[in-house]
Amino acid sequence: MGFVCPLGIMIMYDPVRASDGQVYERVFIEEIVTRTGGKNISPLTRQHLTQELIPDLKLKKRIQAFLAKFPDHPLNPS
């Protein structure tokens, strides 16, 4: 599906692309970046992460369309 955050295991509400090229739910990747004490290591790729998180607006629109069609989906974050 590609809508599920690999960290939070739920459909993303605010998907962002990190410098490792992976897409995460913003709240989960921000928590990882701040918790690692400045090391900023990707939990998936083990690469160094910069603090830059780029909103993935295309994916967000696709997720919103999916949730509008399937509002009772079990991984719906709302």
mmCIF file of the N, C-alpha and C atoms, coordinates in Angstrom:
data_MODEL
# 
_entry.id   MODEL 
# 
loop_
_atom_site.group_PDB 
_atom_site.id 
_atom_site.type_symbol 
_atom_site.label_atom_id 
_atom_site.label_alt_id 
_atom_site.label_comp_id 
_atom_site.label_asym_id 
_atom_site.label_entity_id 
_atom_site.label_seq_id 
_atom_site.pdbx_PDB_ins_code 
_atom_site.Cartn_x 
_atom_site.Cartn_y 
_atom_site.Cartn_z 
_atom_site.occupancy 
_atom_site.B_iso_or_equiv 
_atom_site.pdbx_formal_charge 
_atom_site.auth_seq_id 
_atom_site.auth_comp_id 
_atom_site.auth_asym_id 
_atom_site.auth_atom_id 
_atom_site.pdbx_PDB_model_num 
ATOM 1   N N  . MET A 1 1  ? 0.827   -1.192 0.000  1.00 0.00 ? 1  MET A N  1 
ATOM 2   C CA . MET A 1 1  ? 0.000   0.000  0.000  1.00 0.00 ? 1  MET A CA 1 
ATOM 3   C C  . MET A 1 1  ? 0.869   1.252  0.000  1.00 0.00 ? 1  MET A C  1 
ATOM 4   N N  . GLY A 1 2  ? 1.956   1.299  0.789  1.00 0.00 ? 2  GLY A N  1 
ATOM 5   C CA . GLY A 1 2  ? 2.830   2.447  0.830  1.00 0.00 ? 2  GLY A CA 1 
ATOM 6   C C  . GLY A 1 2  ? 2.304   3.606  1.650  1.00 0.00 ? 2  GLY A C  1 
ATOM 7   N N  . PHE A 1 3  ? 1.181   3.412  2.345  1.00 0.00 ? 3  PHE A N  1 
ATOM 8   C CA . PHE A 1 3  ? 0.589   4.474  3.156  1.00 0.00 ? 3  PHE A CA 1 
ATOM 9   C C  . PHE A 1 3  ? 0.938   4.322  4.630  1.00 0.00 ? 3  PHE A C  1 
ATOM 10  N N  . VAL A 1 4  ? 1.553   3.223  4.993  1.00 0.00 ? 4  VAL A N  1 
ATOM 11  C CA . VAL A 1 4  ? 1.805   2.907  6.399  1.00 0.00 ? 4  VAL A CA 1 
ATOM 12  C C  . VAL A 1 4  ? 3.218   3.330  6.796  1.00 0.00 ? 4  VAL A C  1 
ATOM 13  N N  . CYS A 1 5  ? 3.303   4.065  7.883  1.00 0.00 ? 5  CYS A N  1 
ATOM 14  C CA . CYS A 1 5  ? 4.607   4.484  8.403  1.00 0.00 ? 5  CYS A CA 1 
ATOM 15  C C  . CYS A 1 5  ? 5.337   3.261  8.951  1.00 0.00 ? 5  CYS A C  1 
ATOM 16  N N  . PRO A 1 6  ? 6.589   3.043  8.555  1.00 0.00 ? 6  PRO A N  1 
ATOM 17  C CA . PRO A 1 6  ? 7.330   1.887  9.057  1.00 0.00 ? 6  PRO A CA 1 
ATOM 18  C C  . PRO A 1 6  ? 7.665   1.985  10.545 1.00 0.00 ? 6  PRO A C  1 
ATOM 19  N N  . LEU A 1 7  ? 7.538   3.162  11.119 1.00 0.00 ? 7  LEU A N  1 
ATOM 20  C CA . LEU A 1 7  ? 7.833   3.330  12.544 1.00 0.00 ? 7  LEU A CA 1 
ATOM 21  C C  . LEU A 1 7  ? 6.584   3.191  13.404 1.00 0.00 ? 7  LEU A C  1 
ATOM 22  N N  . GLY A 1 8  ? 5.510   3.836  12.984 1.00 0.00 ? 8  GLY A N  1 
ATOM 23  C CA . GLY A 1 8  ? 4.290   3.841  13.788 1.00 0.00 ? 8  GLY A CA 1 
ATOM 24  C C  . GLY A 1 8  ? 3.303   2.751  13.430 1.00 0.00 ? 8  GLY A C  1 
ATOM 25  N N  . ILE A 1 9  ? 3.554   2.065  12.314 1.00 0.00 ? 9  ILE A N  1 
ATOM 26  C CA . ILE A 1 9  ? 2.684   0.994  11.820 1.00 0.00 ? 9  ILE A CA 1 
ATOM 27  C C  . ILE A 1 9  ? 1.229   1.476  11.772 1.00 0.00 ? 9  ILE A C  1 
ATOM 28  N N  . MET A 1 10 ? 1.028   2.640  11.175 1.00 0.00 ? 10 MET A N  1 
ATOM 29  C CA . MET A 1 10 ? -0.307  3.180  10.949 1.00 0.00 ? 10 MET A CA 1 
ATOM 30  C C  . MET A 1 10 ? -0.271  4.005  9.674  1.00 0.00 ? 10 MET A C  1 
ATOM 31  N N  . ILE A 1 11 ? -1.441  4.245  9.111  1.00 0.00 ? 11 ILE A N  1 
ATOM 32  C CA . ILE A 1 11 ? -1.504  5.078  7.920  1.00 0.00 ? 11 ILE A CA 1 
ATOM 33  C C  . ILE A 1 11 ? -1.024  6.482  8.285  1.00 0.00 ? 11 ILE A C  1 
ATOM 34  N N  . MET A 1 12 ? -0.187  7.037  7.425  1.00 0.00 ? 12 MET A N  1 
ATOM 35  C CA . MET A 1 12 ? 0.398   8.345  7.707  1.00 0.00 ? 12 MET A CA 1 
ATOM 36  C C  . MET A 1 12 ? -0.620  9.465  7.510  1.00 0.00 ? 12 MET A C  1 
ATOM 37  N N  . TYR A 1 13 ? -0.572  10.433 8.391  1.00 0.00 ? 13 TYR A N  1 
ATOM 38  C CA . TYR A 1 13 ? -1.400  11.632 8.323  1.00 0.00 ? 13 TYR A CA 1 
ATOM 39  C C  . TYR A 1 13 ? -0.591  12.788 7.739  1.00 0.00 ? 13 TYR A C  1 
ATOM 40  N N  . ASP A 1 14 ? 0.685   12.863 8.106  1.00 0.00 ? 14 ASP A N  1 
ATOM 41  C CA . ASP A 1 14 ? 1.581   13.928 7.659  1.00 0.00 ? 14 ASP A CA 1 
ATOM 42  C C  . ASP A 1 14 ? 2.895   13.293 7.186  1.00 0.00 ? 14 ASP A C  1 
ATOM 43  N N  . PRO A 1 15 ? 2.876   12.660 5.984  1.00 0.00 ? 15 PRO A N  1 
ATOM 44  C CA . PRO A 1 15 ? 4.081   11.977 5.511  1.00 0.00 ? 15 PRO A CA 1 
ATOM 45  C C  . PRO A 1 15 ? 5.180   12.956 5.113  1.00 0.00 ? 15 PRO A C  1 
ATOM 46  N N  . VAL A 1 16 ? 6.394   12.652 5.548  1.00 0.00 ? 16 VAL A N  1 
ATOM 47  C CA . VAL A 1 16 ? 7.557   13.462 5.193  1.00 0.00 ? 16 VAL A CA 1 
ATOM 48  C C  . VAL A 1 16 ? 8.685   12.542 4.729  1.00 0.00 ? 16 VAL A C  1 
ATOM 49  N N  . ARG A 1 17 ? 9.475   13.064 3.802  1.00 0.00 ? 17 ARG A N  1 
ATOM 50  C CA . ARG A 1 17 ? 10.633  12.317 3.303  1.00 0.00 ? 17 ARG A CA 1 
ATOM 51  C C  . ARG A 1 17 ? 11.869  12.805 4.046  1.00 0.00 ? 17 ARG A C  1 
ATOM 52  N N  . ALA A 1 18 ? 12.578  11.868 4.636  1.00 0.00 ? 18 ALA A N  1 
ATOM 53  C CA . ALA A 1 18 ? 13.808  12.184 5.361  1.00 0.00 ? 18 ALA A CA 1 
ATOM 54  C C  . ALA A 1 18 ? 14.998  12.082 4.411  1.00 0.00 ? 18 ALA A C  1 
ATOM 55  N N  . SER A 1 19 ? 16.151  12.500 4.883  1.00 0.00 ? 19 SER A N  1 
ATOM 56  C CA . SER A 1 19 ? 17.346  12.515 4.034  1.00 0.00 ? 19 SER A CA 1 
ATOM 57  C C  . SER A 1 19 ? 17.837  11.120 3.658  1.00 0.00 ? 19 SER A C  1 
ATOM 58  N N  . ASP A 1 20 ? 17.305  10.068 4.306  1.00 0.00 ? 20 ASP A N  1 
ATOM 59  C CA . ASP A 1 20 ? 17.658  8.703  3.900  1.00 0.00 ? 20 ASP A CA 1 
ATOM 60  C C  . ASP A 1 20 ? 16.791  8.223  2.740  1.00 0.00 ? 20 ASP A C  1 
ATOM 61  N N  . GLY A 1 21 ? 15.880  9.091  2.262  1.00 0.00 ? 21 GLY A N  1 
ATOM 62  C CA . GLY A 1 21 ? 15.024  8.753  1.132  1.00 0.00 ? 21 GLY A CA 1 
ATOM 63  C C  . GLY A 1 21 ? 13.740  8.043  1.516  1.00 0.00 ? 21 GLY A C  1 
ATOM 64  N N  . GLN A 1 22 ? 13.585  7.712  2.782  1.00 0.00 ? 22 GLN A N  1 
ATOM 65  C CA . GLN A 1 22 ? 12.400  7.004  3.260  1.00 0.00 ? 22 GLN A CA 1 
ATOM 66  C C  . GLN A 1 22 ? 11.314  8.001  3.666  1.00 0.00 ? 22 GLN A C  1 
ATOM 67  N N  . VAL A 1 23 ? 10.058  7.536  3.600  1.00 0.00 ? 23 VAL A N  1 
ATOM 68  C CA . VAL A 1 23 ? 8.932   8.364  4.013  1.00 0.00 ? 23 VAL A CA 1 
ATOM 69  C C  . VAL A 1 23 ? 8.426   7.849  5.353  1.00 0.00 ? 23 VAL A C  1 
ATOM 70  N N  . TYR A 1 24 ? 8.204   8.791  6.265  1.00 0.00 ? 24 TYR A N  1 
ATOM 71  C CA . TYR A 1 24 ? 7.748   8.477  7.617  1.00 0.00 ? 24 TYR A CA 1 
ATOM 72  C C  . TYR A 1 24 ? 6.613   9.421  8.001  1.00 0.00 ? 24 TYR A C  1 
ATOM 73  N N  . GLU A 1 25 ? 5.850   9.041  9.007  1.00 0.00 ? 25 GLU A N  1 
ATOM 74  C CA . GLU A 1 25 ? 4.921   9.974  9.643  1.00 0.00 ? 25 GLU A CA 1 
ATOM 75  C C  . GLU A 1 25 ? 5.771   10.983 10.414 1.00 0.00 ? 25 GLU A C  1 
ATOM 76  N N  . ARG A 1 26 ? 5.483   12.258 10.207 1.00 0.00 ? 26 ARG A N  1 
ATOM 77  C CA . ARG A 1 26 ? 6.311   13.323 10.780 1.00 0.00 ? 26 ARG A CA 1 
ATOM 78  C C  . ARG A 1 26 ? 6.554   13.143 12.279 1.00 0.00 ? 26 ARG A C  1 
ATOM 79  N N  . VAL A 1 27 ? 5.512   12.906 13.038 1.00 0.00 ? 27 VAL A N  1 
ATOM 80  C CA . VAL A 1 27 ? 5.650   12.851 14.494 1.00 0.00 ? 27 VAL A CA 1 
ATOM 81  C C  . VAL A 1 27 ? 6.618   11.742 14.937 1.00 0.00 ? 27 VAL A C  1 
ATOM 82  N N  . PHE A 1 28 ? 6.640   10.619 14.217 1.00 0.00 ? 28 PHE A N  1 
ATOM 83  C CA . PHE A 1 28 ? 7.513   9.510  14.605 1.00 0.00 ? 28 PHE A CA 1 
ATOM 84  C C  . PHE A 1 28 ? 8.970   9.769  14.238 1.00 0.00 ? 28 PHE A C  1 
ATOM 85  N N  . ILE A 1 29 ? 9.236   10.308 13.047 1.00 0.00 ? 29 ILE A N  1 
ATOM 86  C CA . ILE A 1 29 ? 10.627  10.539 12.661 1.00 0.00 ? 29 ILE A CA 1 
ATOM 87  C C  . ILE A 1 29 ? 11.206  11.723 13.442 1.00 0.00 ? 29 ILE A C  1 
ATOM 88  N N  . GLU A 1 30 ? 10.372  12.718 13.763 1.00 0.00 ? 30 GLU A N  1 
ATOM 89  C CA . GLU A 1 30 ? 10.872  13.815 14.598 1.00 0.00 ? 30 GLU A CA 1 
ATOM 90  C C  . GLU A 1 30 ? 11.269  13.299 15.977 1.00 0.00 ? 30 GLU A C  1 
ATOM 91  N N  . GLU A 1 31 ? 10.493  12.371 16.509 1.00 0.00 ? 31 GLU A N  1 
ATOM 92  C CA . GLU A 1 31 ? 10.822  11.782 17.812 1.00 0.00 ? 31 GLU A CA 1 
ATOM 93  C C  . GLU A 1 31 ? 12.149  11.029 17.744 1.00 0.00 ? 31 GLU A C  1 
ATOM 94  N N  . ILE A 1 32 ? 12.371  10.291 16.676 1.00 0.00 ? 32 ILE A N  1 
ATOM 95  C CA . ILE A 1 32 ? 13.619  9.534  16.504 1.00 0.00 ? 32 ILE A CA 1 
ATOM 96  C C  . ILE A 1 32 ? 14.803  10.496 16.410 1.00 0.00 ? 32 ILE A C  1 
ATOM 97  N N  . VAL A 1 33 ? 14.665  11.536 15.612 1.00 0.00 ? 33 VAL A N  1 
ATOM 98  C CA . VAL A 1 33 ? 15.768  12.478 15.398 1.00 0.00 ? 33 VAL A CA 1 
ATOM 99  C C  . VAL A 1 33 ? 16.150  13.162 16.706 1.00 0.00 ? 33 VAL A C  1 
ATOM 100 N N  . THR A 1 34 ? 15.174  13.545 17.513 1.00 0.00 ? 34 THR A N  1 
ATOM 101 C CA . THR A 1 34 ? 15.507  14.227 18.761 1.00 0.00 ? 34 THR A CA 1 
ATOM 102 C C  . THR A 1 34 ? 15.957  13.254 19.838 1.00 0.00 ? 34 THR A C  1 
ATOM 103 N N  . ARG A 1 35 ? 15.461  12.030 19.813 1.00 0.00 ? 35 ARG A N  1 
ATOM 104 C CA . ARG A 1 35 ? 15.800  11.056 20.850 1.00 0.00 ? 35 ARG A CA 1 
ATOM 105 C C  . ARG A 1 35 ? 17.216  10.517 20.699 1.00 0.00 ? 35 ARG A C  1 
ATOM 106 N N  . THR A 1 36 ? 17.756  10.513 19.509 1.00 0.00 ? 36 THR A N  1 
ATOM 107 C CA . THR A 1 36 ? 19.062  9.899  19.281 1.00 0.00 ? 36 THR A CA 1 
ATOM 108 C C  . THR A 1 36 ? 20.222  10.770 19.749 1.00 0.00 ? 36 THR A C  1 
ATOM 109 N N  . GLY A 1 37 ? 19.925  11.852 20.436 1.00 0.00 ? 37 GLY A N  1 
ATOM 110 C CA . GLY A 1 37 ? 20.988  12.666 21.021 1.00 0.00 ? 37 GLY A CA 1 
ATOM 111 C C  . GLY A 1 37 ? 21.927  13.291 20.019 1.00 0.00 ? 37 GLY A C  1 
ATOM 112 N N  . GLY A 1 38 ? 21.412  13.720 18.880 1.00 0.00 ? 38 GLY A N  1 
ATOM 113 C CA . GLY A 1 38 ? 22.232  14.387 17.883 1.00 0.00 ? 38 GLY A CA 1 
ATOM 114 C C  . GLY A 1 38 ? 22.895  13.453 16.895 1.00 0.00 ? 38 GLY A C  1 
ATOM 115 N N  . LYS A 1 39 ? 22.817  12.148 17.121 1.00 0.00 ? 39 LYS A N  1 
ATOM 116 C CA . LYS A 1 39 ? 23.416  11.203 16.172 1.00 0.00 ? 39 LYS A CA 1 
ATOM 117 C C  . LYS A 1 39 ? 22.575  11.110 14.907 1.00 0.00 ? 39 LYS A C  1 
ATOM 118 N N  . ASN A 1 40 ? 21.261  11.265 15.051 1.00 0.00 ? 40 ASN A N  1 
ATOM 119 C CA . ASN A 1 40 ? 20.342  11.303 13.914 1.00 0.00 ? 40 ASN A CA 1 
ATOM 120 C C  . ASN A 1 40 ? 20.556  10.139 12.945 1.00 0.00 ? 40 ASN A C  1 
ATOM 121 N N  . ILE A 1 41 ? 20.400  8.938  13.430 1.00 0.00 ? 41 ILE A N  1 
ATOM 122 C CA . ILE A 1 41 ? 20.582  7.736  12.624 1.00 0.00 ? 41 ILE A CA 1 
ATOM 123 C C  . ILE A 1 41 ? 19.221  7.192  12.202 1.00 0.00 ? 41 ILE A C  1 
ATOM 124 N N  . SER A 1 42 ? 19.071  6.914  10.920 1.00 0.00 ? 42 SER A N  1 
ATOM 125 C CA . SER A 1 42 ? 17.821  6.356  10.409 1.00 0.00 ? 42 SER A CA 1 
ATOM 126 C C  . SER A 1 42 ? 17.587  4.970  10.997 1.00 0.00 ? 42 SER A C  1 
ATOM 127 N N  . PRO A 1 43 ? 16.387  4.718  11.513 1.00 0.00 ? 43 PRO A N  1 
ATOM 128 C CA . PRO A 1 43 ? 16.093  3.396  12.058 1.00 0.00 ? 43 PRO A CA 1 
ATOM 129 C C  . PRO A 1 43 ? 15.939  2.328  10.976 1.00 0.00 ? 43 PRO A C  1 
ATOM 130 N N  . LEU A 1 44 ? 15.757  2.748  9.727  1.00 0.00 ? 44 LEU A N  1 
ATOM 131 C CA . LEU A 1 44 ? 15.600  1.779  8.639  1.00 0.00 ? 44 LEU A CA 1 
ATOM 132 C C  . LEU A 1 44 ? 16.888  1.534  7.875  1.00 0.00 ? 44 LEU A C  1 
ATOM 133 N N  . THR A 1 45 ? 17.584  2.610  7.529  1.00 0.00 ? 45 THR A N  1 
ATOM 134 C CA . THR A 1 45 ? 18.763  2.469  6.667  1.00 0.00 ? 45 THR A CA 1 
ATOM 135 C C  . THR A 1 45 ? 20.082  2.592  7.422  1.00 0.00 ? 45 THR A C  1 
ATOM 136 N N  . ARG A 1 46 ? 20.011  3.043  8.684  1.00 0.00 ? 46 ARG A N  1 
ATOM 137 C CA . ARG A 1 46 ? 21.187  3.284  9.527  1.00 0.00 ? 46 ARG A CA 1 
ATOM 138 C C  . ARG A 1 46 ? 22.074  4.399  8.971  1.00 0.00 ? 46 ARG A C  1 
ATOM 139 N N  . GLN A 1 47 ? 21.564  5.177  8.033  1.00 0.00 ? 47 GLN A N  1 
ATOM 140 C CA . GLN A 1 47 ? 22.289  6.321  7.486  1.00 0.00 ? 47 GLN A CA 1 
ATOM 141 C C  . GLN A 1 47 ? 22.120  7.524  8.408  1.00 0.00 ? 47 GLN A C  1 
ATOM 142 N N  . HIS A 1 48 ? 23.078  8.452  8.312  1.00 0.00 ? 48 HIS A N  1 
ATOM 143 C CA . HIS A 1 48 ? 22.962  9.713  9.048  1.00 0.00 ? 48 HIS A CA 1 
ATOM 144 C C  . HIS A 1 48 ? 21.788  10.507 8.478  1.00 0.00 ? 48 HIS A C  1 
ATOM 145 N N  . LEU A 1 49 ? 20.957  11.070 9.354  1.00 0.00 ? 49 LEU A N  1 
ATOM 146 C CA . LEU A 1 49 ? 19.832  11.895 8.938  1.00 0.00 ? 49 LEU A CA 1 
ATOM 147 C C  . LEU A 1 49 ? 20.131  13.363 9.207  1.00 0.00 ? 49 LEU A C  1 
ATOM 148 N N  . THR A 1 50 ? 19.811  14.200 8.231  1.00 0.00 ? 50 THR A N  1 
ATOM 149 C CA . THR A 1 50 ? 19.823  15.632 8.497  1.00 0.00 ? 50 THR A CA 1 
ATOM 150 C C  . THR A 1 50 ? 18.496  15.978 9.158  1.00 0.00 ? 50 THR A C  1 
ATOM 151 N N  . GLN A 1 51 ? 18.360  17.195 9.627  1.00 0.00 ? 51 GLN A N  1 
ATOM 152 C CA . GLN A 1 51 ? 17.117  17.620 10.279 1.00 0.00 ? 51 GLN A CA 1 
ATOM 153 C C  . GLN A 1 51 ? 16.041  17.988 9.261  1.00 0.00 ? 51 GLN A C  1 
ATOM 154 N N  . GLU A 1 52 ? 16.412  18.024 7.979  1.00 0.00 ? 52 GLU A N  1 
ATOM 155 C CA . GLU A 1 52 ? 15.448  18.418 6.949  1.00 0.00 ? 52 GLU A CA 1 
ATOM 156 C C  . GLU A 1 52 ? 14.447  17.294 6.687  1.00 0.00 ? 52 GLU A C  1 
ATOM 157 N N  . LEU A 1 53 ? 13.167  17.628 6.810  1.00 0.00 ? 53 LEU A N  1 
ATOM 158 C CA . LEU A 1 53 ? 12.074  16.714 6.499  1.00 0.00 ? 53 LEU A CA 1 
ATOM 159 C C  . LEU A 1 53 ? 11.200  17.399 5.454  1.00 0.00 ? 53 LEU A C  1 
ATOM 160 N N  . ILE A 1 54 ? 11.029  16.744 4.317  1.00 0.00 ? 54 ILE A N  1 
ATOM 161 C CA . ILE A 1 54 ? 10.294  17.341 3.207  1.00 0.00 ? 54 ILE A CA 1 
ATOM 162 C C  . ILE A 1 54 ? 8.897   16.729 3.144  1.00 0.00 ? 54 ILE A C  1 
ATOM 163 N N  . PRO A 1 55 ? 7.857   17.568 3.247  1.00 0.00 ? 55 PRO A N  1 
ATOM 164 C CA . PRO A 1 55 ? 6.495   17.035 3.151  1.00 0.00 ? 55 PRO A CA 1 
ATOM 165 C C  . PRO A 1 55 ? 6.281   16.335 1.809  1.00 0.00 ? 55 PRO A C  1 
ATOM 166 N N  . ASP A 1 56 ? 5.673   15.162 1.843  1.00 0.00 ? 56 ASP A N  1 
ATOM 167 C CA . ASP A 1 56 ? 5.347   14.428 0.620  1.00 0.00 ? 56 ASP A CA 1 
ATOM 168 C C  . ASP A 1 56 ? 3.873   14.688 0.315  1.00 0.00 ? 56 ASP A C  1 
ATOM 169 N N  . LEU A 1 57 ? 3.625   15.801 -0.374 1.00 0.00 ? 57 LEU A N  1 
ATOM 170 C CA . LEU A 1 57 ? 2.258   16.256 -0.608 1.00 0.00 ? 57 LEU A CA 1 
ATOM 171 C C  . LEU A 1 57 ? 1.481   15.339 -1.549 1.00 0.00 ? 57 LEU A C  1 
ATOM 172 N N  . LYS A 1 58 ? 2.155   14.761 -2.536 1.00 0.00 ? 58 LYS A N  1 
ATOM 173 C CA . LYS A 1 58 ? 1.473   13.823 -3.442 1.00 0.00 ? 58 LYS A CA 1 
ATOM 174 C C  . LYS A 1 58 ? 0.980   12.606 -2.673 1.00 0.00 ? 58 LYS A C  1 
ATOM 175 N N  . LEU A 1 59 ? 1.832   12.061 -1.831 1.00 0.00 ? 59 LEU A N  1 
ATOM 176 C CA . LEU A 1 59 ? 1.440   10.901 -1.038 1.00 0.00 ? 59 LEU A CA 1 
ATOM 177 C C  . LEU A 1 59 ? 0.319   11.271 -0.075 1.00 0.00 ? 59 LEU A C  1 
ATOM 178 N N  . LYS A 1 60 ? 0.406   12.440 0.519  1.00 0.00 ? 60 LYS A N  1 
ATOM 179 C CA . LYS A 1 60 ? -0.634  12.879 1.457  1.00 0.00 ? 60 LYS A CA 1 
ATOM 180 C C  . LYS A 1 60 ? -1.995  12.941 0.763  1.00 0.00 ? 60 LYS A C  1 
ATOM 181 N N  . LYS A 1 61 ? -2.025  13.465 -0.455 1.00 0.00 ? 61 LYS A N  1 
ATOM 182 C CA . LYS A 1 61 ? -3.285  13.536 -1.210 1.00 0.00 ? 61 LYS A CA 1 
ATOM 183 C C  . LYS A 1 61 ? -3.809  12.144 -1.539 1.00 0.00 ? 61 LYS A C  1 
ATOM 184 N N  . ARG A 1 62 ? -2.920  11.235 -1.894 1.00 0.00 ? 62 ARG A N  1 
ATOM 185 C CA . ARG A 1 62 ? -3.344  9.857  -2.185 1.00 0.00 ? 62 ARG A CA 1 
ATOM 186 C C  . ARG A 1 62 ? -3.912  9.190  -0.936 1.00 0.00 ? 62 ARG A C  1 
ATOM 187 N N  . ILE A 1 63 ? -3.278  9.427  0.203  1.00 0.00 ? 63 ILE A N  1 
ATOM 188 C CA . ILE A 1 63 ? -3.758  8.861  1.468  1.00 0.00 ? 63 ILE A CA 1 
ATOM 189 C C  . ILE A 1 63 ? -5.127  9.437  1.813  1.00 0.00 ? 63 ILE A C  1 
ATOM 190 N N  . GLN A 1 64 ? -5.284  10.749 1.655  1.00 0.00 ? 64 GLN A N  1 
ATOM 191 C CA . GLN A 1 64 ? -6.570  11.380 1.954  1.00 0.00 ? 64 GLN A CA 1 
ATOM 192 C C  . GLN A 1 64 ? -7.676  10.820 1.068  1.00 0.00 ? 64 GLN A C  1 
ATOM 193 N N  . ALA A 1 65 ? -7.382  10.606 -0.206 1.00 0.00 ? 65 ALA A N  1 
ATOM 194 C CA . ALA A 1 65 ? -8.376  10.031 -1.116 1.00 0.00 ? 65 ALA A CA 1 
ATOM 195 C C  . ALA A 1 65 ? -8.729  8.603  -0.695 1.00 0.00 ? 65 ALA A C  1 
ATOM 196 N N  . PHE A 1 66 ? -7.727  7.835  -0.310 1.00 0.00 ? 66 PHE A N  1 
ATOM 197 C CA . PHE A 1 66 ? -7.960  6.463  0.148  1.00 0.00 ? 66 PHE A CA 1 
ATOM 198 C C  . PHE A 1 66 ? -8.843  6.448  1.392  1.00 0.00 ? 66 PHE A C  1 
ATOM 199 N N  . LEU A 1 67 ? -8.530  7.310  2.357  1.00 0.00 ? 67 LEU A N  1 
ATOM 200 C CA . LEU A 1 67 ? -9.299  7.334  3.602  1.00 0.00 ? 67 LEU A CA 1 
ATOM 201 C C  . LEU A 1 67 ? -10.712 7.867  3.393  1.00 0.00 ? 67 LEU A C  1 
ATOM 202 N N  . ALA A 1 68 ? -10.898 8.733  2.401  1.00 0.00 ? 68 ALA A N  1 
ATOM 203 C CA . ALA A 1 68 ? -12.247 9.198  2.081  1.00 0.00 ? 68 ALA A CA 1 
ATOM 204 C C  . ALA A 1 68 ? -13.080 8.044  1.528  1.00 0.00 ? 68 ALA A C  1 
ATOM 205 N N  . LYS A 1 69 ? -12.426 7.169  0.789  1.00 0.00 ? 69 LYS A N  1 
ATOM 206 C CA . LYS A 1 69 ? -13.116 6.014  0.201  1.00 0.00 ? 69 LYS A CA 1 
ATOM 207 C C  . LYS A 1 69 ? -13.309 4.894  1.226  1.00 0.00 ? 69 LYS A C  1 
ATOM 208 N N  . PHE A 1 70 ? -12.352 4.739  2.144  1.00 0.00 ? 70 PHE A N  1 
ATOM 209 C CA . PHE A 1 70 ? -12.394 3.667  3.150  1.00 0.00 ? 70 PHE A CA 1 
ATOM 210 C C  . PHE A 1 70 ? -12.208 4.256  4.555  1.00 0.00 ? 70 PHE A C  1 
ATOM 211 N N  . PRO A 1 71 ? -13.168 5.024  5.050  1.00 0.00 ? 71 PRO A N  1 
ATOM 212 C CA . PRO A 1 71 ? -12.994 5.703  6.342  1.00 0.00 ? 71 PRO A CA 1 
ATOM 213 C C  . PRO A 1 71 ? -12.890 4.763  7.540  1.00 0.00 ? 71 PRO A C  1 
ATOM 214 N N  . ASP A 1 72 ? -13.357 3.541  7.406  1.00 0.00 ? 72 ASP A N  1 
ATOM 215 C CA . ASP A 1 72 ? -13.318 2.593  8.524  1.00 0.00 ? 72 ASP A CA 1 
ATOM 216 C C  . ASP A 1 72 ? -12.114 1.661  8.476  1.00 0.00 ? 72 ASP A C  1 
ATOM 217 N N  . HIS A 1 73 ? -11.120 1.995  7.655  1.00 0.00 ? 73 HIS A N  1 
ATOM 218 C CA . HIS A 1 73 ? -9.929  1.154  7.550  1.00 0.00 ? 73 HIS A CA 1 
ATOM 219 C C  . HIS A 1 73 ? -9.297  1.011  8.939  1.00 0.00 ? 73 HIS A C  1 
ATOM 220 N N  . PRO A 1 74 ? -8.893  -0.208 9.326  1.00 0.00 ? 74 PRO A N  1 
ATOM 221 C CA . PRO A 1 74 ? -8.376  -0.429 10.685 1.00 0.00 ? 74 PRO A CA 1 
ATOM 222 C C  . PRO A 1 74 ? -7.092  0.326  11.025 1.00 0.00 ? 74 PRO A C  1 
ATOM 223 N N  . LEU A 1 75 ? -6.321  0.750  10.045 1.00 0.00 ? 75 LEU A N  1 
ATOM 224 C CA . LEU A 1 75 ? -5.092  1.499  10.322 1.00 0.00 ? 75 LEU A CA 1 
ATOM 225 C C  . LEU A 1 75 ? -5.287  3.002  10.185 1.00 0.00 ? 75 LEU A C  1 
ATOM 226 N N  . ASN A 1 76 ? -6.550  3.443  10.088 1.00 0.00 ? 76 ASN A N  1 
ATOM 227 C CA . ASN A 1 76 ? -6.852  4.870  9.980  1.00 0.00 ? 76 ASN A CA 1 
ATOM 228 C C  . ASN A 1 76 ? -6.392  5.580  11.251 1.00 0.00 ? 76 ASN A C  1 
ATOM 229 N N  . PRO A 1 77 ? -5.572  6.637  11.123 1.00 0.00 ? 77 PRO A N  1 
ATOM 230 C CA . PRO A 1 77 ? -5.040  7.299  12.313 1.00 0.00 ? 77 PRO A CA 1 
ATOM 231 C C  . PRO A 1 77 ? -6.053  8.141  13.082 1.00 0.00 ? 77 PRO A C  1 
ATOM 232 N N  . SER A 1 78 ? -7.211  8.408  12.500 1.00 0.00 ? 78 SER A N  1 
ATOM 233 C CA . SER A 1 78 ? -8.177  9.264  13.212 1.00 0.00 ? 78 SER A CA 1 
ATOM 234 C C  . SER A 1 78 ? -9.137  8.495  14.078 1.00 0.00 ? 78 SER A C  1 
# 
